[in-house]
Amino acid sequence: MRETVFEPFVRGDQARRSDGGSGLGLAIARSSVERHAGQIWLDPEAEGTVVHIRLTKT
């Protein structure tokens, strides 16, 4: 999942199809962060899902 989690319509848990989510949250976050010249990534060493965002002043 790590390779595709930031793609539109990707949902992490196949068992949760009834929660109403569309799988767009992280794709929108990535787009917003990148438009501000930032970085977004998953923490490879964390237990569970930890997303990091880095924005720099220009």
CHARMM-style PDB file with segment names, atoms N, HN, CA, C and O in Angstrom:
ATOM      1  N   MET     1       0.815  -1.205   0.000  1.00  0.00      PROA
ATOM      2  CA  MET     1       0.000   0.000   0.000  1.00  0.00      PROA
ATOM      3  C   MET     1       0.854   1.263   0.000  1.00  0.00      PROA
ATOM      4  O   MET     1       0.410   2.298  -0.497  1.00  0.00      PROA
ATOM      5  N   ARG     2       2.059   1.206   0.540  1.00  0.00      PROA
ATOM      6  HN  ARG     2       2.420   0.365   0.944  1.00  0.00      PROA
ATOM      7  CA  ARG     2       2.895   2.411   0.633  1.00  0.00      PROA
ATOM      8  C   ARG     2       3.144   3.065  -0.719  1.00  0.00      PROA
ATOM      9  O   ARG     2       3.266   4.288  -0.803  1.00  0.00      PROA
ATOM     10  N   GLU     3       3.220   2.268  -1.772  1.00  0.00      PROA
ATOM     11  HN  GLU     3       3.121   1.275  -1.704  1.00  0.00      PROA
ATOM     12  CA  GLU     3       3.518   2.807  -3.091  1.00  0.00      PROA
ATOM     13  C   GLU     3       2.328   3.563  -3.683  1.00  0.00      PROA
ATOM     14  O   GLU     3       2.518   4.443  -4.523  1.00  0.00      PROA
ATOM     15  N   THR     4       1.121   3.239  -3.262  1.00  0.00      PROA
ATOM     16  HN  THR     4       0.968   2.524  -2.580  1.00  0.00      PROA
ATOM     17  CA  THR     4      -0.071   3.813  -3.884  1.00  0.00      PROA
ATOM     18  C   THR     4      -0.945   4.645  -2.958  1.00  0.00      PROA
ATOM     19  O   THR     4      -1.961   5.180  -3.400  1.00  0.00      PROA
ATOM     20  N   VAL     5      -0.585   4.769  -1.700  1.00  0.00      PROA
ATOM     21  HN  VAL     5       0.241   4.335  -1.340  1.00  0.00      PROA
ATOM     22  CA  VAL     5      -1.466   5.393  -0.711  1.00  0.00      PROA
ATOM     23  C   VAL     5      -1.806   6.849  -1.041  1.00  0.00      PROA
ATOM     24  O   VAL     5      -2.855   7.335  -0.616  1.00  0.00      PROA
ATOM     25  N   PHE     6      -0.962   7.550  -1.778  1.00  0.00      PROA
ATOM     26  HN  PHE     6      -0.110   7.155  -2.123  1.00  0.00      PROA
ATOM     27  CA  PHE     6      -1.224   8.945  -2.123  1.00  0.00      PROA
ATOM     28  C   PHE     6      -1.938   9.101  -3.464  1.00  0.00      PROA
ATOM     29  O   PHE     6      -2.160  10.222  -3.921  1.00  0.00      PROA
ATOM     30  N   GLU     7      -2.297   7.990  -4.094  1.00  0.00      PROA
ATOM     31  HN  GLU     7      -2.116   7.079  -3.723  1.00  0.00      PROA
ATOM     32  CA  GLU     7      -3.022   8.037  -5.369  1.00  0.00      PROA
ATOM     33  C   GLU     7      -4.519   8.196  -5.108  1.00  0.00      PROA
ATOM     34  O   GLU     7      -5.021   7.706  -4.096  1.00  0.00      PROA
ATOM     35  N   PRO     8      -5.244   8.878  -6.010  1.00  0.00      PROA
ATOM     36  CA  PRO     8      -6.691   9.043  -5.820  1.00  0.00      PROA
ATOM     37  C   PRO     8      -7.427   7.702  -5.789  1.00  0.00      PROA
ATOM     38  O   PRO     8      -7.090   6.771  -6.521  1.00  0.00      PROA
ATOM     39  N   PHE     9      -8.417   7.631  -4.943  1.00  0.00      PROA
ATOM     40  HN  PHE     9      -8.691   8.387  -4.349  1.00  0.00      PROA
ATOM     41  CA  PHE     9      -9.340   6.497  -4.800  1.00  0.00      PROA
ATOM     42  C   PHE     9      -8.714   5.238  -4.195  1.00  0.00      PROA
ATOM     43  O   PHE     9      -9.334   4.175  -4.216  1.00  0.00      PROA
ATOM     44  N   VAL    10      -7.517   5.342  -3.665  1.00  0.00      PROA
ATOM     45  HN  VAL    10      -7.014   6.206  -3.648  1.00  0.00      PROA
ATOM     46  CA  VAL    10      -6.894   4.207  -2.978  1.00  0.00      PROA
ATOM     47  C   VAL    10      -7.369   4.226  -1.531  1.00  0.00      PROA
ATOM     48  O   VAL    10      -7.303   5.248  -0.847  1.00  0.00      PROA
ATOM     49  N   ARG    11      -7.848   3.073  -1.085  1.00  0.00      PROA
ATOM     50  HN  ARG    11      -7.901   2.243  -1.641  1.00  0.00      PROA
ATOM     51  CA  ARG    11      -8.319   2.936   0.294  1.00  0.00      PROA
ATOM     52  C   ARG    11      -7.505   1.864   0.975  1.00  0.00      PROA
ATOM     53  O   ARG    11      -7.268   0.796   0.411  1.00  0.00      PROA
ATOM     54  N   GLY    12      -7.078   2.150   2.187  1.00  0.00      PROA
ATOM     55  HN  GLY    12      -7.271   3.018   2.645  1.00  0.00      PROA
ATOM     56  CA  GLY    12      -6.149   1.265   2.883  1.00  0.00      PROA
ATOM     57  C   GLY    12      -6.721  -0.043   3.360  1.00  0.00      PROA
ATOM     58  O   GLY    12      -6.020  -1.055   3.348  1.00  0.00      PROA
ATOM     59  N   ASP    13      -7.962  -0.062   3.778  1.00  0.00      PROA
ATOM     60  HN  ASP    13      -8.531   0.760   3.789  1.00  0.00      PROA
ATOM     61  CA  ASP    13      -8.531  -1.264   4.374  1.00  0.00      PROA
ATOM     62  C   ASP    13      -9.701  -1.738   3.520  1.00  0.00      PROA
ATOM     63  O   ASP    13     -10.757  -1.106   3.505  1.00  0.00      PROA
ATOM     64  N   GLN    14      -9.518  -2.836   2.817  1.00  0.00      PROA
ATOM     65  HN  GLN    14      -8.660  -3.349   2.829  1.00  0.00      PROA
ATOM     66  CA  GLN    14     -10.558  -3.363   1.930  1.00  0.00      PROA
ATOM     67  C   GLN    14     -11.809  -3.791   2.699  1.00  0.00      PROA
ATOM     68  O   GLN    14     -12.885  -3.897   2.111  1.00  0.00      PROA
ATOM     69  N   ALA    15     -11.681  -4.036   3.988  1.00  0.00      PROA
ATOM     70  HN  ALA    15     -10.807  -3.951   4.465  1.00  0.00      PROA
ATOM     71  CA  ALA    15     -12.824  -4.474   4.783  1.00  0.00      PROA
ATOM     72  C   ALA    15     -13.761  -3.324   5.138  1.00  0.00      PROA
ATOM     73  O   ALA    15     -14.877  -3.567   5.597  1.00  0.00      PROA
ATOM     74  N   ARG    16     -13.334  -2.082   4.939  1.00  0.00      PROA
ATOM     75  HN  ARG    16     -12.427  -1.885   4.566  1.00  0.00      PROA
ATOM     76  CA  ARG    16     -14.128  -0.915   5.329  1.00  0.00      PROA
ATOM     77  C   ARG    16     -14.775  -0.234   4.129  1.00  0.00      PROA
ATOM     78  O   ARG    16     -14.557   0.958   3.918  1.00  0.00      PROA
ATOM     79  N   ARG    17     -15.529  -0.923   3.373  1.00  0.00      PROA
ATOM     80  HN  ARG    17     -15.706  -1.892   3.545  1.00  0.00      PROA
ATOM     81  CA  ARG    17     -16.158  -0.351   2.188  1.00  0.00      PROA
ATOM     82  C   ARG    17     -17.410   0.454   2.520  1.00  0.00      PROA
ATOM     83  O   ARG    17     -17.907   1.171   1.652  1.00  0.00      PROA
ATOM     84  N   SER    18     -17.939   0.366   3.737  1.00  0.00      PROA
ATOM     85  HN  SER    18     -17.535  -0.217   4.442  1.00  0.00      PROA
ATOM     86  CA  SER    18     -19.196   1.031   4.040  1.00  0.00      PROA
ATOM     87  C   SER    18     -19.029   2.313   4.851  1.00  0.00      PROA
ATOM     88  O   SER    18     -20.027   2.857   5.323  1.00  0.00      PROA
ATOM     89  N   ASP    19     -17.828   2.807   5.029  1.00  0.00      PROA
ATOM     90  HN  ASP    19     -17.017   2.365   4.645  1.00  0.00      PROA
ATOM     91  CA  ASP    19     -17.632   3.998   5.862  1.00  0.00      PROA
ATOM     92  C   ASP    19     -17.866   5.308   5.125  1.00  0.00      PROA
ATOM     93  O   ASP    19     -17.789   6.371   5.741  1.00  0.00      PROA
ATOM     94  N   GLY    20     -18.149   5.267   3.832  1.00  0.00      PROA
ATOM     95  HN  GLY    20     -18.213   4.404   3.332  1.00  0.00      PROA
ATOM     96  CA  GLY    20     -18.454   6.467   3.082  1.00  0.00      PROA
ATOM     97  C   GLY    20     -17.246   7.180   2.518  1.00  0.00      PROA
ATOM     98  O   GLY    20     -17.407   8.154   1.782  1.00  0.00      PROA
ATOM     99  N   GLY    21     -16.053   6.739   2.829  1.00  0.00      PROA
ATOM    100  HN  GLY    21     -15.922   5.948   3.426  1.00  0.00      PROA
ATOM    101  CA  GLY    21     -14.847   7.378   2.309  1.00  0.00      PROA
ATOM    102  C   GLY    21     -14.642   7.062   0.844  1.00  0.00      PROA
ATOM    103  O   GLY    21     -15.089   6.029   0.347  1.00  0.00      PROA
ATOM    104  N   SER    22     -13.955   7.974   0.152  1.00  0.00      PROA
ATOM    105  HN  SER    22     -13.592   8.813   0.556  1.00  0.00      PROA
ATOM    106  CA  SER    22     -13.727   7.770  -1.276  1.00  0.00      PROA
ATOM    107  C   SER    22     -12.260   7.525  -1.614  1.00  0.00      PROA
ATOM    108  O   SER    22     -11.937   7.224  -2.763  1.00  0.00      PROA
ATOM    109  N   GLY    23     -11.372   7.648  -0.638  1.00  0.00      PROA
ATOM    110  HN  GLY    23     -11.635   7.892   0.295  1.00  0.00      PROA
ATOM    111  CA  GLY    23      -9.960   7.441  -0.909  1.00  0.00      PROA
ATOM    112  C   GLY    23      -9.292   8.646  -1.539  1.00  0.00      PROA
ATOM    113  O   GLY    23      -8.300   8.502  -2.254  1.00  0.00      PROA
ATOM    114  N   LEU    24      -9.823   9.831  -1.285  1.00  0.00      PROA
ATOM    115  HN  LEU    24     -10.628   9.948  -0.704  1.00  0.00      PROA
ATOM    116  CA  LEU    24      -9.247  11.041  -1.876  1.00  0.00      PROA
ATOM    117  C   LEU    24      -8.444  11.889  -0.889  1.00  0.00      PROA
ATOM    118  O   LEU    24      -7.717  12.787  -1.313  1.00  0.00      PROA
ATOM    119  N   GLY    25      -8.554  11.633   0.385  1.00  0.00      PROA
ATOM    120  HN  GLY    25      -9.144  10.903   0.729  1.00  0.00      PROA
ATOM    121  CA  GLY    25      -7.935  12.491   1.397  1.00  0.00      PROA
ATOM    122  C   GLY    25      -6.441  12.691   1.224  1.00  0.00      PROA
ATOM    123  O   GLY    25      -5.981  13.832   1.172  1.00  0.00      PROA
ATOM    124  N   LEU    26      -5.669  11.614   1.134  1.00  0.00      PROA
ATOM    125  HN  LEU    26      -6.043  10.687   1.176  1.00  0.00      PROA
ATOM    126  CA  LEU    26      -4.219  11.750   1.013  1.00  0.00      PROA
ATOM    127  C   LEU    26      -3.801  12.254  -0.367  1.00  0.00      PROA
ATOM    128  O   LEU    26      -2.758  12.895  -0.495  1.00  0.00      PROA
ATOM    129  N   ALA    27      -4.593  11.976  -1.396  1.00  0.00      PROA
ATOM    130  HN  ALA    27      -5.440  11.455  -1.292  1.00  0.00      PROA
ATOM    131  CA  ALA    27      -4.293  12.509  -2.726  1.00  0.00      PROA
ATOM    132  C   ALA    27      -4.462  14.030  -2.729  1.00  0.00      PROA
ATOM    133  O   ALA    27      -3.649  14.747  -3.312  1.00  0.00      PROA
ATOM    134  N   ILE    28      -5.509  14.512  -2.083  1.00  0.00      PROA
ATOM    135  HN  ILE    28      -6.169  13.930  -1.609  1.00  0.00      PROA
ATOM    136  CA  ILE    28      -5.723  15.959  -1.979  1.00  0.00      PROA
ATOM    137  C   ILE    28      -4.629  16.591  -1.123  1.00  0.00      PROA
ATOM    138  O   ILE    28      -4.118  17.659  -1.458  1.00  0.00      PROA
ATOM    139  N   ALA    29      -4.271  15.939  -0.028  1.00  0.00      PROA
ATOM    140  HN  ALA    29      -4.686  15.071   0.244  1.00  0.00      PROA
ATOM    141  CA  ALA    29      -3.195  16.455   0.821  1.00  0.00      PROA
ATOM    142  C   ALA    29      -1.891  16.551   0.043  1.00  0.00      PROA
ATOM    143  O   ALA    29      -1.190  17.559   0.136  1.00  0.00      PROA
ATOM    144  N   ARG    30      -1.555  15.517  -0.724  1.00  0.00      PROA
ATOM    145  HN  ARG    30      -2.125  14.699  -0.801  1.00  0.00      PROA
ATOM    146  CA  ARG    30      -0.330  15.529  -1.514  1.00  0.00      PROA
ATOM    147  C   ARG    30      -0.343  16.679  -2.512  1.00  0.00      PROA
ATOM    148  O   ARG    30       0.649  17.395  -2.647  1.00  0.00      PROA
ATOM    149  N   SER    31      -1.452  16.859  -3.208  1.00  0.00      PROA
ATOM    150  HN  SER    31      -2.258  16.278  -3.099  1.00  0.00      PROA
ATOM    151  CA  SER    31      -1.563  17.933  -4.187  1.00  0.00      PROA
ATOM    152  C   SER    31      -1.359  19.297  -3.528  1.00  0.00      PROA
ATOM    153  O   SER    31      -0.631  20.139  -4.054  1.00  0.00      PROA
ATOM    154  N   SER    32      -1.991  19.512  -2.393  1.00  0.00      PROA
ATOM    155  HN  SER    32      -2.582  18.828  -1.965  1.00  0.00      PROA
ATOM    156  CA  SER    32      -1.868  20.787  -1.690  1.00  0.00      PROA
ATOM    157  C   SER    32      -0.447  21.033  -1.219  1.00  0.00      PROA
ATOM    158  O   SER    32       0.091  22.128  -1.384  1.00  0.00      PROA
ATOM    159  N   VAL    33       0.155  20.016  -0.635  1.00  0.00      PROA
ATOM    160  HN  VAL    33      -0.281  19.126  -0.501  1.00  0.00      PROA
ATOM    161  CA  VAL    33       1.527  20.156  -0.134  1.00  0.00      PROA
ATOM    162  C   VAL    33       2.493  20.425  -1.279  1.00  0.00      PROA
ATOM    163  O   VAL    33       3.349  21.302  -1.167  1.00  0.00      PROA
ATOM    164  N   GLU    34       2.372  19.692  -2.371  1.00  0.00      PROA
ATOM    165  HN  GLU    34       1.677  18.979  -2.462  1.00  0.00      PROA
ATOM    166  CA  GLU    34       3.278  19.877  -3.502  1.00  0.00      PROA
ATOM    167  C   GLU    34       3.085  21.240  -4.169  1.00  0.00      PROA
ATOM    168  O   GLU    34       4.050  21.810  -4.678  1.00  0.00      PROA
ATOM    169  N   ARG    35       1.875  21.769  -4.178  1.00  0.00      PROA
ATOM    170  HN  ARG    35       1.091  21.306  -3.765  1.00  0.00      PROA
ATOM    171  CA  ARG    35       1.640  23.108  -4.744  1.00  0.00      PROA
ATOM    172  C   ARG    35       2.313  24.192  -3.908  1.00  0.00      PROA
ATOM    173  O   ARG    35       2.560  25.296  -4.394  1.00  0.00      PROA
ATOM    174  N   HSD    36       2.603  23.876  -2.664  1.00  0.00      PROA
ATOM    175  HN  HSD    36       2.402  22.980  -2.269  1.00  0.00      PROA
ATOM    176  CA  HSD    36       3.313  24.810  -1.791  1.00  0.00      PROA
ATOM    177  C   HSD    36       4.795  24.445  -1.674  1.00  0.00      PROA
ATOM    178  O   HSD    36       5.471  24.844  -0.726  1.00  0.00      PROA
ATOM    179  N   ALA    37       5.280  23.693  -2.636  1.00  0.00      PROA
ATOM    180  HN  ALA    37       4.731  23.369  -3.406  1.00  0.00      PROA
ATOM    181  CA  ALA    37       6.694  23.281  -2.698  1.00  0.00      PROA
ATOM    182  C   ALA    37       7.113  22.497  -1.466  1.00  0.00      PROA
ATOM    183  O   ALA    37       8.256  22.600  -1.021  1.00  0.00      PROA
ATOM    184  N   GLY    38       6.197  21.717  -0.913  1.00  0.00      PROA
ATOM    185  HN  GLY    38       5.268  21.634  -1.274  1.00  0.00      PROA
ATOM    186  CA  GLY    38       6.492  20.918   0.268  1.00  0.00      PROA
ATOM    187  C   GLY    38       6.659  19.453  -0.070  1.00  0.00      PROA
ATOM    188  O   GLY    38       6.642  19.056  -1.235  1.00  0.00      PROA
ATOM    189  N   GLN    39       6.820  18.662   0.973  1.00  0.00      PROA
ATOM    190  HN  GLN    39       6.833  18.985   1.919  1.00  0.00      PROA
ATOM    191  CA  GLN    39       6.978  17.213   0.834  1.00  0.00      PROA
ATOM    192  C   GLN    39       5.992  16.536   1.776  1.00  0.00      PROA
ATOM    193  O   GLN    39       5.684  17.052   2.850  1.00  0.00      PROA
ATOM    194  N   ILE    40       5.500  15.370   1.358  1.00  0.00      PROA
ATOM    195  HN  ILE    40       5.750  14.950   0.485  1.00  0.00      PROA
ATOM    196  CA  ILE    40       4.622  14.555   2.189  1.00  0.00      PROA
ATOM    197  C   ILE    40       5.055  13.103   2.012  1.00  0.00      PROA
ATOM    198  O   ILE    40       5.316  12.664   0.892  1.00  0.00      PROA
ATOM    199  N   TRP    41       5.132  12.358   3.115  1.00  0.00      PROA
ATOM    200  HN  TRP    41       4.920  12.715   4.024  1.00  0.00      PROA
ATOM    201  CA  TRP    41       5.564  10.966   3.034  1.00  0.00      PROA
ATOM    202  C   TRP    41       5.082  10.187   4.250  1.00  0.00      PROA
ATOM    203  O   TRP    41       4.739  10.758   5.285  1.00  0.00      PROA
ATOM    204  N   LEU    42       5.068   8.883   4.095  1.00  0.00      PROA
ATOM    205  HN  LEU    42       5.347   8.420   3.253  1.00  0.00      PROA
ATOM    206  CA  LEU    42       4.745   7.979   5.202  1.00  0.00      PROA
ATOM    207  C   LEU    42       6.008   7.676   5.979  1.00  0.00      PROA
ATOM    208  O   LEU    42       7.081   7.514   5.399  1.00  0.00      PROA
ATOM    209  N   ASP    43       5.880   7.601   7.280  1.00  0.00      PROA
ATOM    210  HN  ASP    43       5.008   7.733   7.751  1.00  0.00      PROA
ATOM    211  CA  ASP    43       7.017   7.230   8.127  1.00  0.00      PROA
ATOM    212  C   ASP    43       7.244   5.732   7.988  1.00  0.00      PROA
ATOM    213  O   ASP    43       6.385   4.940   8.376  1.00  0.00      PROA
ATOM    214  N   PRO    44       8.391   5.329   7.439  1.00  0.00      PROA
ATOM    215  CA  PRO    44       8.633   3.907   7.191  1.00  0.00      PROA
ATOM    216  C   PRO    44       8.886   3.090   8.457  1.00  0.00      PROA
ATOM    217  O   PRO    44       8.826   1.861   8.420  1.00  0.00      PROA
ATOM    218  N   GLU    45       9.168   3.758   9.572  1.00  0.00      PROA
ATOM    219  HN  GLU    45       9.217   4.756   9.601  1.00  0.00      PROA
ATOM    220  CA  GLU    45       9.494   3.032  10.805  1.00  0.00      PROA
ATOM    221  C   GLU    45       8.380   3.072  11.838  1.00  0.00      PROA
ATOM    222  O   GLU    45       8.488   2.437  12.887  1.00  0.00      PROA
ATOM    223  N   ALA    46       7.326   3.798  11.561  1.00  0.00      PROA
ATOM    224  HN  ALA    46       7.238   4.315  10.709  1.00  0.00      PROA
ATOM    225  CA  ALA    46       6.240   3.958  12.541  1.00  0.00      PROA
ATOM    226  C   ALA    46       5.365   2.722  12.594  1.00  0.00      PROA
ATOM    227  O   ALA    46       5.217   1.993  11.612  1.00  0.00      PROA
ATOM    228  N   GLU    47       4.792   2.507  13.763  1.00  0.00      PROA
ATOM    229  HN  GLU    47       4.912   3.099  14.560  1.00  0.00      PROA
ATOM    230  CA  GLU    47       3.783   1.475  13.912  1.00  0.00      PROA
ATOM    231  C   GLU    47       2.459   2.108  13.539  1.00  0.00      PROA
ATOM    232  O   GLU    47       2.084   3.130  14.113  1.00  0.00      PROA
ATOM    233  N   GLY    48       1.755   1.537  12.609  1.00  0.00      PROA
ATOM    234  HN  GLY    48       2.060   0.706  12.143  1.00  0.00      PROA
ATOM    235  CA  GLY    48       0.534   2.159  12.122  1.00  0.00      PROA
ATOM    236  C   GLY    48       0.868   3.134  11.005  1.00  0.00      PROA
ATOM    237  O   GLY    48       1.925   3.041  10.381  1.00  0.00      PROA
ATOM    238  N   THR    49      -0.033   4.061  10.762  1.00  0.00      PROA
ATOM    239  HN  THR    49      -0.892   4.137  11.269  1.00  0.00      PROA
ATOM    240  CA  THR    49       0.139   5.015   9.680  1.00  0.00      PROA
ATOM    241  C   THR    49       0.492   6.379  10.253  1.00  0.00      PROA
ATOM    242  O   THR    49      -0.290   6.970  10.999  1.00  0.00      PROA
ATOM    243  N   VAL    50       1.665   6.871   9.904  1.00  0.00      PROA
ATOM    244  HN  VAL    50       2.300   6.391   9.299  1.00  0.00      PROA
ATOM    245  CA  VAL    50       2.107   8.201  10.308  1.00  0.00      PROA
ATOM    246  C   VAL    50       2.523   8.943   9.052  1.00  0.00      PROA
ATOM    247  O   VAL    50       3.414   8.505   8.323  1.00  0.00      PROA
ATOM    248  N   VAL    51       1.868  10.072   8.806  1.00  0.00      PROA
ATOM    249  HN  VAL    51       1.145  10.427   9.398  1.00  0.00      PROA
ATOM    250  CA  VAL    51       2.156  10.880   7.624  1.00  0.00      PROA
ATOM    251  C   VAL    51       2.915  12.118   8.072  1.00  0.00      PROA
ATOM    252  O   VAL    51       2.515  12.798   9.017  1.00  0.00      PROA
ATOM    253  N   HSD    52       4.026  12.408   7.377  1.00  0.00      PROA
ATOM    254  HN  HSD    52       4.351  11.856   6.609  1.00  0.00      PROA
ATOM    255  CA  HSD    52       4.808  13.614   7.670  1.00  0.00      PROA
ATOM    256  C   HSD    52       4.609  14.610   6.533  1.00  0.00      PROA
ATOM    257  O   HSD    52       4.509  14.237   5.364  1.00  0.00      PROA
ATOM    258  N   ILE    53       4.553  15.881   6.907  1.00  0.00      PROA
ATOM    259  HN  ILE    53       4.633  16.184   7.857  1.00  0.00      PROA
ATOM    260  CA  ILE    53       4.463  16.969   5.934  1.00  0.00      PROA
ATOM    261  C   ILE    53       5.543  17.978   6.276  1.00  0.00      PROA
ATOM    262  O   ILE    53       5.705  18.362   7.435  1.00  0.00      PROA
ATOM    263  N   ARG    54       6.279  18.403   5.263  1.00  0.00      PROA
ATOM    264  HN  ARG    54       6.148  18.091   4.322  1.00  0.00      PROA
ATOM    265  CA  ARG    54       7.303  19.428   5.456  1.00  0.00      PROA
ATOM    266  C   ARG    54       7.014  20.584   4.502  1.00  0.00      PROA
ATOM    267  O   ARG    54       6.973  20.409   3.284  1.00  0.00      PROA
ATOM    268  N   LEU    55       6.819  21.745   5.069  1.00  0.00      PROA
ATOM    269  HN  LEU    55       6.853  21.887   6.058  1.00  0.00      PROA
ATOM    270  CA  LEU    55       6.650  22.968   4.288  1.00  0.00      PROA
ATOM    271  C   LEU    55       7.776  23.912   4.673  1.00  0.00      PROA
ATOM    272  O   LEU    55       8.110  24.036   5.851  1.00  0.00      PROA
ATOM    273  N   THR    56       8.357  24.572   3.694  1.00  0.00      PROA
ATOM    274  HN  THR    56       8.085  24.471   2.737  1.00  0.00      PROA
ATOM    275  CA  THR    56       9.456  25.497   3.992  1.00  0.00      PROA
ATOM    276  C   THR    56       9.057  26.913   3.620  1.00  0.00      PROA
ATOM    277  O   THR    56       8.239  27.138   2.728  1.00  0.00      PROA
ATOM    278  N   LYS    57       9.646  27.844   4.315  1.00  0.00      PROA
ATOM    279  HN  LYS    57      10.310  27.662   5.040  1.00  0.00      PROA
ATOM    280  CA  LYS    57       9.404  29.247   4.001  1.00  0.00      PROA
ATOM    281  C   LYS    57      10.193  29.624   2.758  1.00  0.00      PROA
ATOM    282  O   LYS    57      11.337  29.202   2.590  1.00  0.00      PROA
ATOM    283  N   THR    58       9.588  30.410   1.896  1.00  0.00      PROA
ATOM    284  HN  THR    58       8.659  30.753   2.032  1.00  0.00      PROA
ATOM    285  CA  THR    58      10.309  30.854   0.695  1.00  0.00      PROA
ATOM    286  C   THR    58      10.410  32.353   0.679  1.00  0.00      PROA
ATOM    287  OT1 THR    58      10.981  32.923  -0.251  1.00  0.00      PROA
TER     288      THR     58
END
